[in-house]
Amino acid sequence: MGIGAGIFLIVVGAILAFAVADSVEGVDLVMIGYICMGAGVLALIIGLILNAMRSRTRHTERVERRDHPGDAV
């Protein structure tokens, strides 16, 4: 999950928790909304941490040269 998925889960969870007035028998939409918001916050934090770790890496290019014994210099 990336940053976009985390934001999406937060938005869907907030809609379910605060804006939906309907009820489904046997399903607590408010609790599902809170669970979605929690999962979205977790996904957002993990996405930001992974993105920060990815930007701190360095790549070094090594070129190896091998001279053959029969080549003239």
Rosetta constraint file for C-alpha pairs under 8 A:
AtomPair CA 1 CA 5 HARMONIC 5.80 0.50
AtomPair CA 1 CA 6 HARMONIC 7.03 0.50
AtomPair CA 1 CA 43 HARMONIC 6.17 0.50
AtomPair CA 1 CA 47 HARMONIC 6.99 0.50
AtomPair CA 2 CA 6 HARMONIC 6.38 0.50
AtomPair CA 2 CA 43 HARMONIC 6.66 0.50
AtomPair CA 2 CA 44 HARMONIC 6.81 0.50
AtomPair CA 2 CA 46 HARMONIC 7.94 0.50
AtomPair CA 2 CA 47 HARMONIC 5.05 0.50
AtomPair CA 3 CA 7 HARMONIC 6.33 0.50
AtomPair CA 3 CA 43 HARMONIC 6.86 0.50
AtomPair CA 3 CA 44 HARMONIC 5.00 0.50
AtomPair CA 3 CA 47 HARMONIC 5.27 0.50
AtomPair CA 3 CA 48 HARMONIC 6.88 0.50
AtomPair CA 4 CA 8 HARMONIC 6.13 0.50
AtomPair CA 4 CA 44 HARMONIC 7.83 0.50
AtomPair CA 5 CA 9 HARMONIC 6.18 0.50
AtomPair CA 5 CA 40 HARMONIC 7.20 0.50
AtomPair CA 5 CA 43 HARMONIC 7.30 0.50
AtomPair CA 5 CA 44 HARMONIC 7.71 0.50
AtomPair CA 6 CA 10 HARMONIC 6.28 0.50
AtomPair CA 6 CA 39 HARMONIC 7.32 0.50
AtomPair CA 6 CA 40 HARMONIC 4.02 0.50
AtomPair CA 6 CA 41 HARMONIC 6.17 0.50
AtomPair CA 6 CA 42 HARMONIC 7.37 0.50
AtomPair CA 6 CA 43 HARMONIC 4.85 0.50
AtomPair CA 6 CA 44 HARMONIC 4.67 0.50
AtomPair CA 7 CA 11 HARMONIC 6.24 0.50
AtomPair CA 7 CA 40 HARMONIC 6.12 0.50
AtomPair CA 7 CA 41 HARMONIC 7.67 0.50
AtomPair CA 7 CA 44 HARMONIC 6.81 0.50
AtomPair CA 8 CA 12 HARMONIC 6.17 0.50
AtomPair CA 8 CA 40 HARMONIC 7.17 0.50
AtomPair CA 9 CA 13 HARMONIC 5.88 0.50
AtomPair CA 9 CA 36 HARMONIC 5.51 0.50
AtomPair CA 9 CA 37 HARMONIC 5.92 0.50
AtomPair CA 9 CA 39 HARMONIC 6.95 0.50
AtomPair CA 9 CA 40 HARMONIC 4.62 0.50
AtomPair CA 10 CA 14 HARMONIC 6.07 0.50
AtomPair CA 10 CA 36 HARMONIC 6.26 0.50
AtomPair CA 10 CA 37 HARMONIC 4.26 0.50
AtomPair CA 10 CA 38 HARMONIC 7.41 0.50
AtomPair CA 10 CA 39 HARMONIC 7.68 0.50
AtomPair CA 10 CA 40 HARMONIC 4.85 0.50
AtomPair CA 10 CA 41 HARMONIC 6.72 0.50
AtomPair CA 11 CA 15 HARMONIC 6.22 0.50
AtomPair CA 11 CA 37 HARMONIC 7.35 0.50
AtomPair CA 12 CA 16 HARMONIC 6.22 0.50
AtomPair CA 12 CA 33 HARMONIC 7.06 0.50
AtomPair CA 12 CA 36 HARMONIC 7.04 0.50
AtomPair CA 12 CA 37 HARMONIC 7.55 0.50
AtomPair CA 13 CA 17 HARMONIC 5.97 0.50
AtomPair CA 13 CA 32 HARMONIC 7.06 0.50
AtomPair CA 13 CA 33 HARMONIC 3.78 0.50
AtomPair CA 13 CA 34 HARMONIC 5.89 0.50
AtomPair CA 13 CA 35 HARMONIC 7.11 0.50
AtomPair CA 13 CA 36 HARMONIC 4.65 0.50
AtomPair CA 13 CA 37 HARMONIC 4.75 0.50
AtomPair CA 14 CA 18 HARMONIC 5.77 0.50
AtomPair CA 14 CA 19 HARMONIC 7.39 0.50
AtomPair CA 14 CA 33 HARMONIC 5.96 0.50
AtomPair CA 14 CA 34 HARMONIC 7.30 0.50
AtomPair CA 14 CA 37 HARMONIC 6.55 0.50
AtomPair CA 15 CA 19 HARMONIC 4.95 0.50
AtomPair CA 15 CA 20 HARMONIC 6.42 0.50
AtomPair CA 15 CA 33 HARMONIC 7.12 0.50
AtomPair CA 16 CA 20 HARMONIC 5.36 0.50
AtomPair CA 16 CA 29 HARMONIC 5.91 0.50
AtomPair CA 16 CA 30 HARMONIC 5.95 0.50
AtomPair CA 16 CA 32 HARMONIC 7.17 0.50
AtomPair CA 16 CA 33 HARMONIC 4.67 0.50
AtomPair CA 17 CA 29 HARMONIC 6.49 0.50
AtomPair CA 17 CA 30 HARMONIC 4.14 0.50
AtomPair CA 17 CA 31 HARMONIC 6.95 0.50
AtomPair CA 17 CA 32 HARMONIC 7.37 0.50
AtomPair CA 17 CA 33 HARMONIC 4.47 0.50
AtomPair CA 17 CA 34 HARMONIC 6.23 0.50
AtomPair CA 18 CA 30 HARMONIC 7.26 0.50
AtomPair CA 20 CA 29 HARMONIC 7.83 0.50
AtomPair CA 23 CA 27 HARMONIC 7.52 0.50
AtomPair CA 23 CA 28 HARMONIC 7.45 0.50
AtomPair CA 23 CA 29 HARMONIC 7.10 0.50
AtomPair CA 24 CA 28 HARMONIC 7.22 0.50
AtomPair CA 24 CA 29 HARMONIC 7.57 0.50
AtomPair CA 28 CA 32 HARMONIC 6.41 0.50
AtomPair CA 29 CA 33 HARMONIC 6.02 0.50
AtomPair CA 30 CA 34 HARMONIC 6.34 0.50
AtomPair CA 31 CA 35 HARMONIC 6.17 0.50
AtomPair CA 32 CA 36 HARMONIC 6.12 0.50
AtomPair CA 33 CA 37 HARMONIC 6.17 0.50
AtomPair CA 34 CA 38 HARMONIC 6.14 0.50
AtomPair CA 35 CA 39 HARMONIC 6.15 0.50
AtomPair CA 36 CA 40 HARMONIC 5.99 0.50
AtomPair CA 37 CA 41 HARMONIC 6.17 0.50
AtomPair CA 38 CA 42 HARMONIC 6.22 0.50
AtomPair CA 39 CA 43 HARMONIC 6.06 0.50
AtomPair CA 40 CA 44 HARMONIC 6.00 0.50
AtomPair CA 41 CA 45 HARMONIC 6.16 0.50
AtomPair CA 42 CA 46 HARMONIC 6.17 0.50
AtomPair CA 43 CA 47 HARMONIC 5.94 0.50
AtomPair CA 44 CA 48 HARMONIC 6.16 0.50
AtomPair CA 45 CA 49 HARMONIC 6.18 0.50
AtomPair CA 46 CA 50 HARMONIC 6.11 0.50
AtomPair CA 47 CA 51 HARMONIC 6.04 0.50
AtomPair CA 48 CA 52 HARMONIC 6.12 0.50
AtomPair CA 49 CA 53 HARMONIC 6.19 0.50
AtomPair CA 50 CA 54 HARMONIC 6.10 0.50
AtomPair CA 51 CA 55 HARMONIC 6.37 0.50
AtomPair CA 52 CA 56 HARMONIC 6.54 0.50
AtomPair CA 53 CA 57 HARMONIC 6.97 0.50
AtomPair CA 67 CA 71 HARMONIC 7.07 0.50
